[in-house]
Amino acid sequence: MSTTSKASQRIAALLDDNSFVEIGGLVTARATDFNMKPDETPSDGCVTGYGVIGGKPVYVYSQDASVMNGTVGEMHAKKITALYDLAMKTGAPVIGLIDSAGLRLQAATDALNAFGAIYMKQALASGVIPQITAILGSCGGGLALFPTMTDFTLMECKNAKLFVNAPNALDGNEISRCDSSSAAFQSEESGIVDVVADEATVLGKIRELIGFLPSNNTEGSDIVECSDDLNRASDIAGCAGDTKIALTMIADNNDFFEVKPAYGKDMVVGLMKLDGITVGAVANRSEIYDEEGKLAEKMDAVLSKEGCEKAADFVNFCDAFDIPVLTLTNVKGYKATMCSEKGIAKAAAKLTYAFANATVPKVNVVVGKAMGTAASVMNSKAIGCDITMAWPNAEIGTMDSKLAAKIMYDGQGADVINEKAAEYEALQLSAVSAAKRGYVDQIVAPVDTRKYVIGAFEMLFTKSEDRPAKKHGTV
């Protein structure tokens, strides 16, 4: 491998030292139209090969913007599709480092066909091997489908660009008004990007991510030796609002890998280890605390369109790769805005389907409120959760006790309303009342959550569950 190109340097920084083996280093373009000579395209603008990350085999392609701006031509694409073929045969992840001006115009229909061939390989690999994309330069036009067809997308924060149509090509917009190609836009508004950071951090985060993932869909959840105390007490009673903190404290060695933190902030999703086993986590969130422990943002404990979509995609990923799912529930309804109303029903249906369709071990902990059908959506026992736990002060029911009393005793005085609200709360809203009806399996103290969750997943380790025979669902 040539160490002079940035594409090669990026691979060297990503992989374990001296582990990379290049494939197809002598490939050059065949097209000679418009004075393009084959000897002008070393590696045809794409370095491909294999190596290891933390001892795990991976396949990598890295686009070289110094060769025809990293444009994708016939041979460039053939190198990537050949890499996918090897990855599928051997059952190892594919990592793409994107830095390209897009379609190679000189290659015309050969390049157009090349794009489609890569899309096909990505589609076939989906759910079979993990696919990770890092956008380190330009990624525009049809190339924007590369990251969106993979499982995780990371993006360099300052110079990387991701777009289908350039910002200046959008009606009524120009780049100084809204840079729709920026990492900020694609992580906060479109929800495509999972991690935004400088280039060195992006490569480091890919290494971290590989440490959580199985190599393929037959391997099962990634397992390592646990160095943390399985019975470690975690004082998370005050974390029902900011569940990212709760998940971090529950996780082995307090290591929680959050994805898409800037999109659908009312939902936290990410990966963690519990007793050395990778678990996917999904949690409602109504508070965000900064690194100094100060309250930075407060939200309603509701489901939003963005949060549901983020969680549904994540649960589908976990199910495809046999990664167990943990949920922390604290929700009282659905976001009520005109914008949200346009998509919340469909998004909530997708999340409901994702949980119901998933056959991996599923554990739910009600850490706050679990109200109405929004609670049903959040991995409830009714849609297939295997073990449901609740903190002692959790509220589980159809609606707030005061509101319920006002409806049932309309026209009565305040004393009656308050009395009946207290009665309703004890009889219908408490964790104990839900447990008496069999909707909660265990009531656990917040400090013991880690211990009981680990125990539940260990019990469920050999779970096997079938679904009705069908080609695939349509939700």
C-alpha positions in Angstrom: 0.0 0.0 0.0 1.3 3.4 -0.9 1.6 5.5 2.3 1.7 8.8 0.4 -2.0 9.2 -0.4 -4.5 10.5 2.2 -6.7 7.5 1.4 -4.0 5.1 2.5 -3.1 7.2 5.6 -6.7 7.0 6.7 -6.7 3.2 6.4 -3.5 3.0 8.4 -5.0 5.2 11.2 -8.1 3.1 11.3 -6.7 -0.4 11.4 -4.4 -2.2 13.9 -0.8 -1.4 13.1 0.6 -3.1 10.1 -2.5 -5.2 9.5 -3.7 -3.9 6.2 -3.4 -5.9 3.0 -4.2 -4.1 -0.2 -6.2 -5.7 -2.9 -6.3 -4.5 -6.5 -3.6 -1.9 -6.1 -2.7 -2.0 -9.8 -6.2 -1.5 -11.1 -6.6 1.5 -13.4 -9.4 2.9 -15.5 -10.2 1.4 -18.9 -11.9 4.5 -20.3 -9.8 6.6 -22.6 -12.4 9.1 -23.8 -11.7 12.9 -23.3 -8.0 12.3 -23.2 -8.2 10.2 -20.0 -5.3 7.7 -19.9 -5.3 4.6 -17.8 -2.0 5.4 -16.2 -3.4 8.6 -14.8 -5.7 6.7 -12.3 -3.6 4.7 -9.8 -5.8 2.3 -7.9 -8.6 4.1 -9.9 -9.1 6.5 -7.0 -10.0 3.8 -4.4 -7.7 1.9 -2.1 -9.3 -1.4 -1.1 -8.3 -4.3 1.1 -8.6 -6.0 4.5 -7.1 -5.8 8.0 -8.1 -6.1 11.6 -9.5 -3.7 14.3 -8.9 -4.9 17.8 -8.1 -8.3 16.3 -11.4 -8.5 14.4 -11.2 -8.9 10.6 -12.7 -6.0 8.5 -12.8 -5.0 4.9 -12.1 -1.3 4.0 -12.3 0.9 1.0 -11.0 4.4 1.0 -11.6 6.9 -1.8 -8.6 8.9 -3.0 -9.6 12.5 -3.9 -6.2 13.1 -5.4 -7.1 10.8 -8.3 -9.7 12.4 -10.5 -11.3 13.9 -7.3 -12.1 10.4 -6.1 -14.8 10.0 -8.7 -16.5 6.6 -9.1 -15.9 5.0 -12.5 -16.3 1.4 -13.7 -13.1 -0.1 -12.2 -13.4 2.0 -9.0 -16.8 0.5 -8.4 -15.7 -3.0 -9.4 -13.1 -2.9 -6.6 -15.8 -2.0 -4.1 -18.2 -4.7 -5.3 -15.4 -7.3 -5.2 -14.6 -6.2 -1.6 -18.3 -6.8 -0.7 -18.2 -10.2 -2.3 -15.2 -11.2 -0.1 -16.8 -9.7 3.0 -20.0 -11.7 2.4 -18.1 -14.9 1.8 -16.1 -14.5 5.0 -18.7 -12.8 7.2 -16.8 -9.6 8.1 -17.9 -5.9 8.3 -17.3 -3.4 5.4 -16.1 0.1 6.3 -16.2 2.8 3.6 -14.2 6.0 3.9 -15.8 8.5 1.5 -14.1 11.4 -0.2 -15.3 11.7 -3.7 -16.8 14.2 -6.2 -19.3 11.6 -7.3 -20.0 10.1 -10.7 -17.1 10.0 -13.2 -18.5 11.8 -16.2 -15.8 10.5 -18.5 -17.0 6.9 -17.8 -20.6 7.8 -18.7 -23.0 4.8 -18.6 -20.2 2.6 -17.3 -20.0 4.8 -14.2 -23.8 4.9 -13.9 -24.0 1.1 -13.9 -21.2 1.0 -11.4 -23.2 3.0 -8.9 -26.1 0.6 -9.3 -23.8 -2.4 -8.8 -22.6 -1.0 -5.5 -26.2 -0.3 -4.4 -27.0 -3.9 -5.1 -24.1 -5.3 -3.0 -25.1 -3.0 -0.1 -28.7 -4.2 -0.3 -27.7 -7.9 -0.3 -25.3 -7.3 2.6 -27.9 -5.5 4.7 -28.6 -7.5 7.8 -25.9 -10.0 6.9 -22.7 -8.1 7.8 -22.3 -4.7 9.5 -21.7 -1.8 7.1 -20.1 1.4 8.4 -19.5 4.6 6.4 -17.3 7.6 7.3 -17.7 10.8 5.3 -14.4 12.5 5.3 -14.7 14.7 2.3 -17.4 15.2 -0.3 -20.3 12.8 -0.7 -22.9 14.2 -3.2 -25.5 13.2 -5.6 -26.0 9.4 -6.0 -23.0 8.8 -3.8 -25.2 10.0 -0.9 -27.0 6.7 -1.0 -23.8 4.9 0.0 -23.9 6.0 3.6 -27.7 5.9 3.8 -27.8 2.2 2.8 -25.3 1.3 5.5 -25.9 0.7 9.2 -23.9 3.5 10.7 -22.6 6.8 9.3 -20.0 9.0 10.8 -19.0 12.4 9.5 -16.1 14.8 9.8 -17.4 18.0 11.4 -15.9 20.8 9.4 -15.1 20.0 5.8 -17.1 16.9 4.9 -20.2 17.4 2.7 -23.2 15.1 2.4 -26.0 16.0 -0.1 -28.2 14.8 -2.9 -28.7 18.3 -4.3 -26.1 20.9 -3.4 -27.4 23.7 -1.1 -27.3 26.3 -3.8 -29.4 24.0 -6.1 -32.3 24.0 -3.6 -35.2 26.4 -4.4 -35.0 29.5 -2.3 -31.8 28.6 -0.7 -28.1 29.3 -0.9 -25.3 27.9 1.2 -24.8 30.9 3.5 -28.4 30.8 4.5 -28.5 27.0 5.2 -25.7 24.6 4.5 -27.8 21.5 4.0 -24.7 19.6 3.1 -23.0 20.1 6.5 -22.5 17.6 9.3 -24.7 19.7 11.6 -27.7 19.6 9.1 -27.3 15.9 8.3 -27.1 14.9 12.0 -29.7 17.3 13.4 -32.3 17.6 10.6 -32.1 14.5 8.4 -30.9 12.1 11.1 -28.6 10.3 8.7 -25.4 10.8 10.6 -24.7 8.9 13.8 -21.5 10.5 15.0 -20.0 14.0 14.2 -16.4 14.7 15.1 -13.0 15.6 13.7 -11.4 13.0 11.4 -9.1 11.4 14.0 -12.1 11.0 16.4 -14.3 9.6 13.7 -11.7 6.9 12.9 -11.4 6.2 16.6 -15.2 6.0 17.0 -15.3 3.4 14.2 -12.8 1.3 16.2 -15.0 1.6 19.3 -18.1 0.7 17.3 -16.5 -2.4 15.8 -15.8 -3.5 19.4 -19.5 -3.7 20.1 -20.6 -5.4 16.9 -20.7 -9.0 15.8 -18.9 -9.7 12.6 -22.0 -11.1 10.9 -25.6 -12.2 11.5 -24.8 -15.8 12.4 -22.3 -14.9 15.1 -24.7 -13.6 17.7 -24.2 -10.7 20.1 -20.6 -9.8 20.5 -19.2 -11.3 23.8 -16.1 -10.3 25.7 -14.9 -11.1 29.3 -16.6 -8.7 31.7 -14.2 -6.9 34.1 -17.0 -5.0 35.9 -18.9 -6.1 39.0 -22.1 -7.7 37.9 -23.8 -6.7 41.2 -22.4 -3.1 41.1 -24.9 -0.7 42.6 -25.7 2.3 40.4 -27.5 5.2 42.1 -29.7 6.2 39.1 -32.9 7.1 40.9 -32.6 10.7 39.7 -31.9 9.7 36.1 -35.4 9.0 34.8 -35.3 12.2 32.9 -31.8 11.9 31.4 -31.7 8.2 30.6 -28.4 8.6 28.8 -26.8 9.0 32.2 -28.8 6.0 33.5 -27.6 3.8 30.6 -24.0 4.9 31.0 -24.1 4.0 34.7 -25.7 0.7 34.1 -23.3 -0.3 31.4 -20.1 -2.4 32.0 -17.4 0.0 32.9 -19.8 2.9 32.3 -19.2 2.6 28.5 -22.3 3.6 26.5 -21.9 4.3 22.7 -24.8 6.6 21.8 -25.8 7.0 18.1 -27.7 9.9 16.5 -27.6 12.1 19.7 -28.5 15.3 17.8 -31.6 13.8 16.1 -34.9 13.0 17.9 -33.4 14.0 21.3 -36.4 12.7 23.2 -35.1 9.2 22.4 -31.7 7.8 23.3 -30.4 4.8 21.4 -27.0 3.1 21.5 -24.9 0.1 22.3 -23.5 -1.1 25.6 -22.0 -4.2 27.3 -23.8 -6.0 30.1 -21.8 -8.9 31.6 -19.6 -8.6 28.4 -22.5 -9.1 26.1 -23.5 -6.4 23.6 -27.0 -5.0 24.2 -28.8 -2.4 22.2 -30.5 0.3 24.4 -33.6 2.4 23.6 -34.8 5.0 26.2 -37.2 7.9 26.4 -35.5 11.2 27.4 -37.0 14.4 28.8 -33.9 16.0 30.2 -30.4 16.6 29.0 -27.6 17.5 31.4 -24.3 18.9 30.2 -20.8 17.6 31.2 -20.8 19.9 34.2 -24.0 18.3 35.5 -26.2 21.3 34.8 -29.7 21.0 33.1 -29.1 22.1 29.5 -32.4 21.2 27.9 -35.9 20.0 29.1 -38.5 18.3 26.9 -41.9 16.7 27.4 -41.8 13.0 28.1 -43.5 12.2 24.8 -42.8 10.3 21.6 -41.9 12.3 18.5 -41.8 11.3 14.9 -38.0 11.7 14.8 -37.5 9.7 18.0 -39.7 6.8 16.9 -38.0 6.6 13.5 -34.5 6.6 15.1 -35.5 3.9 17.6 -37.3 1.8 15.0 -34.3 1.7 12.7 -32.0 0.8 15.6 -34.2 -2.0 16.9 -34.4 -3.5 13.4 -30.6 -3.4 13.2 -30.3 -5.1 16.6 -32.8 -7.8 15.7 -31.0 -8.5 12.4 -27.7 -9.1 14.2 -29.1 -11.0 17.3 -28.3 -8.1 19.7 -30.6 -8.1 22.8 -32.6 -5.0 23.4 -33.1 -3.1 26.7 -35.6 -0.2 27.0 -36.0 2.4 29.7 -39.6 3.7 29.5 -40.7 7.2 30.7 -43.4 8.4 28.4 -46.8 10.0 28.9 -48.1 10.5 25.3 -47.3 11.7 21.8 -45.8 15.1 20.7 -48.7 17.4 19.9 -47.6 19.8 17.2 -48.8 20.3 13.6 -45.5 19.3 12.2 -45.3 16.1 14.4 -48.9 15.2 13.5 -47.9 14.8 9.9 -45.9 11.7 10.7 -46.2 10.6 14.3 -48.8 7.8 13.6 -46.7 6.2 10.9 -43.5 6.6 12.9 -45.0 5.1 16.1 -46.4 2.3 14.0 -42.9 1.6 12.7 -41.5 1.5 16.2 -44.4 -0.8 17.4 -43.7 -3.1 14.5 -40.0 -3.1 15.1 -40.4 -4.2 18.8 -43.2 -6.7 18.0 -41.2 -8.2 15.1 -37.9 -8.5 17.0 -37.2 -12.0 18.3 -34.1 -11.1 20.3 -34.3 -11.0 24.1 -36.2 -7.9 25.2 -36.2 -6.3 28.6 -38.1 -3.2 29.6 -37.6 -1.1 32.7 -40.3 1.5 33.5 -38.3 4.2 35.2 -41.0 6.9 35.3 -44.4 7.2 33.6 -45.8 4.6 31.2 -49.0 6.3 30.1 -51.5 5.4 27.4 -50.7 3.7 24.1 -47.4 5.6 23.9 -46.3 3.2 26.7 -47.6 0.2 24.7 -45.3 1.3 21.8 -42.2 1.3 24.1 -41.5 -2.4 24.2 -44.5 -3.3 26.4 -45.3 -6.9 27.4 -48.3 -6.7 25.1 -46.1 -6.4 22.0 -43.6 -9.1 23.0 -41.3 -7.9 25.8 -39.9 -10.9 27.7 -39.3 -9.3 31.1 -40.8 -6.1 32.3 -39.5 -4.3 35.4 -40.6 -1.2 37.1 -39.1 1.2 39.7 -41.2 1.4 42.9 -42.4 5.0 42.1 -43.3 4.2 38.4 -46.7 5.2 37.2 -48.3 2.8 34.7 -51.8 3.3 33.3 -54.0 5.1 30.8 -53.6 8.7 31.9 -52.8 11.1 34.8 -54.9 10.4 37.9 -56.1 13.9 38.3 -57.3 14.0 34.7 -58.9 10.6 35.0 -60.8 11.8 38.1 -62.0 15.0 36.4 -63.4 12.9 33.5 -65.1 10.3 35.7 -66.4 12.7 38.3 -67.2 15.7 36.1 -69.0 18.4 38.0 -67.9 17.3 41.4 -66.0 19.5 43.8 -62.2 19.8 44.2 -62.2 17.7 47.4 -64.0 14.8 45.6 -61.7 15.1 42.6 -58.6 15.0 44.7 -59.9 12.1 46.8 -60.8 10.1 43.7 -57.5 11.0 42.0 -55.5 9.6 45.0 -57.7 6.5 44.9 -57.2 6.1 41.1 -53.5 6.5 41.5 -53.3 3.7 44.1 -55.6 1.3 42.3 -54.8 1.9 38.7 -51.4 3.8 38.3 -49.0 2.2 40.7 -46.3 -0.3 39.7 -47.8 -2.6 42.3 -51.2 -2.5 40.7 -49.6 -3.3 37.3 -47.7 -6.2 38.8 -50.8 -7.6 40.4 -52.3 -7.8 36.9 -49.2 -9.5 35.5 -48.1 -6.5 33.4 -44.9 -6.0 35.5 -42.7 -9.0 36.4 -40.5 -7.4 38.9 -40.4 -4.2 41.0 -36.7 -3.3 41.4 -35.0 -0.5 43.3 -33.2 2.0 40.9 -29.9 1.2 42.6 -30.3 -2.5 41.7 -31.3 -2.0 38.1 -28.0 -3.2 36.6 -28.0 -6.4 38.6 -31.6 -7.4 37.7 -31.2 -6.4 34.0 -28.1 -8.6 33.7 -29.9 -11.4 35.4 -32.8 -11.2 33.0 -30.6 -11.2 29.9 -28.6 -14.2 31.2 -31.9 -16.0 31.7 -33.0 -15.1 28.2 -29.6 -16.0 26.5 -31.0 -19.1 24.9 -34.3 -17.6 23.8 -35.8 -18.9 20.6 -38.9 -17.5 19.1 -40.6 -17.9 15.7 -42.9 -15.6 13.8 -45.6 -16.5 11.2 -44.1 -17.6 7.9 -44.0 -14.7 5.4 -41.6 -13.1 3.0 -41.4 -9.9 5.0 -43.7 -7.4 6.8 -44.9 -4.2 5.2 -45.0 -1.7 8.0 
